[in-house]
Amino acid sequence: MCNGCVLKEYPDRGNTCLENGSYLMNYLGCANCHQRDFVLISNKATEDEDGEEIVTYDHVCKTCDHVVARHEYTFSVVDDYQEYTMLCMLCGKAEDSISVLPDDPRQTAPLF
């Protein structure tokens, strides 16, 4: 992973978890060949461990194959919630939790 290729290391992305793609707004350009072109995805792998899906891949420079960052995305179901996480030097860090129920109990307003 290369901190010279990114504007900010591990930016806070709130609840935006990317299973696929790249956050190009944070890409300065390749520190190796000094080109600012598209970032490709390589070495993509999906694992399923104990009900948790883990997707990993490398962001690489289109011109010289320099590894810009390693991306990790996880998905799991815990109780009545779908849990998502993302950790990547380029795309940032994020977490999200969504209820599988029609009405999220955390979103209901108190009666009194």
C-alpha positions in Angstrom: 0.0 0.0 0.0 1.3 3.4 -0.8 0.5 6.6 1.1 2.1 8.7 -1.7 -0.8 7.8 -4.0 -3.6 9.0 -1.8 -4.7 12.5 -0.7 -5.8 11.3 2.8 -5.1 7.8 4.3 -8.2 6.0 5.4 -10.7 8.9 5.1 -13.9 8.6 7.2 -16.7 7.6 4.8 -19.5 7.5 7.4 -21.7 4.6 6.4 -20.7 4.3 2.7 -19.3 0.8 2.4 -18.1 -0.2 -1.1 -18.1 -3.9 -2.1 -16.7 -2.9 -5.5 -15.0 0.1 -7.1 -12.6 2.9 -6.1 -12.9 6.3 -4.4 -11.1 8.3 -7.1 -11.7 11.7 -5.3 -9.0 10.5 -2.8 -6.5 9.4 -5.6 -3.6 11.8 -6.2 -2.0 9.7 -8.9 0.6 6.9 -8.9 3.6 7.7 -6.8 5.6 5.2 -8.9 5.0 6.3 -12.5 3.5 9.8 -11.7 0.4 9.1 -14.0 -3.1 9.9 -12.9 -5.2 7.4 -14.7 -7.9 4.9 -13.7 -7.2 2.5 -10.9 -7.8 -1.1 -11.7 -9.0 -3.9 -9.4 -6.9 -7.0 -9.2 -6.5 -10.1 -7.0 -10.2 -10.0 -6.0 -11.2 -12.8 -3.6 -14.4 -13.6 -1.7 -14.4 -15.8 1.4 -17.2 -17.0 3.6 -16.1 -17.5 7.2 -18.7 -18.4 9.9 -21.5 -16.6 8.1 -19.4 -13.5 7.4 -18.6 -12.6 3.8 -15.2 -11.0 3.3 -14.3 -9.4 -0.1 -10.6 -8.3 -0.6 -8.9 -6.8 -3.6 -6.0 -4.6 -4.6 -6.3 -1.1 -6.2 -3.5 -1.0 -8.8 -2.2 1.7 -11.2 -3.5 1.1 -14.8 -0.1 2.2 -16.2 2.5 0.4 -14.1 0.6 -2.1 -11.9 1.8 -0.4 -8.7 -0.4 -1.4 -5.7 -2.1 1.7 -4.5 -4.1 0.2 -1.7 -5.6 -3.1 -0.3 -9.4 -3.0 0.0 -11.4 -5.1 2.5 -15.2 -5.3 2.7 -17.2 -7.4 5.1 -20.9 -8.3 5.3 -22.6 -10.3 8.1 -26.0 -10.7 9.7 -26.0 -10.2 13.5 -29.3 -10.7 15.2 -31.8 -8.7 13.1 -29.2 -6.5 11.4 -27.1 -6.6 8.3 -23.6 -5.4 9.3 -21.3 -3.8 6.7 -17.7 -2.6 7.1 -15.0 -1.3 4.7 -11.3 -0.6 5.3 -9.1 0.7 2.6 -6.3 3.4 2.4 -7.9 4.8 -0.8 -11.6 4.3 -0.2 -11.6 4.9 3.5 -13.2 3.3 6.6 -16.9 3.0 7.1 -19.5 0.9 9.0 -23.2 0.5 8.4 -26.0 -1.5 10.1 -29.4 -2.0 8.5 -32.4 -3.8 10.1 -33.7 -6.8 8.2 -37.2 -6.0 9.8 -39.7 -3.8 7.9 -39.5 -1.2 10.6 -36.1 -0.6 12.3 -36.6 -0.7 16.1 -33.8 1.8 16.5 -35.7 4.3 14.3 -39.0 4.3 16.2 -40.0 7.4 18.1 -40.9 7.1 21.8 -44.6 7.3 22.5 -44.2 9.8 25.4 
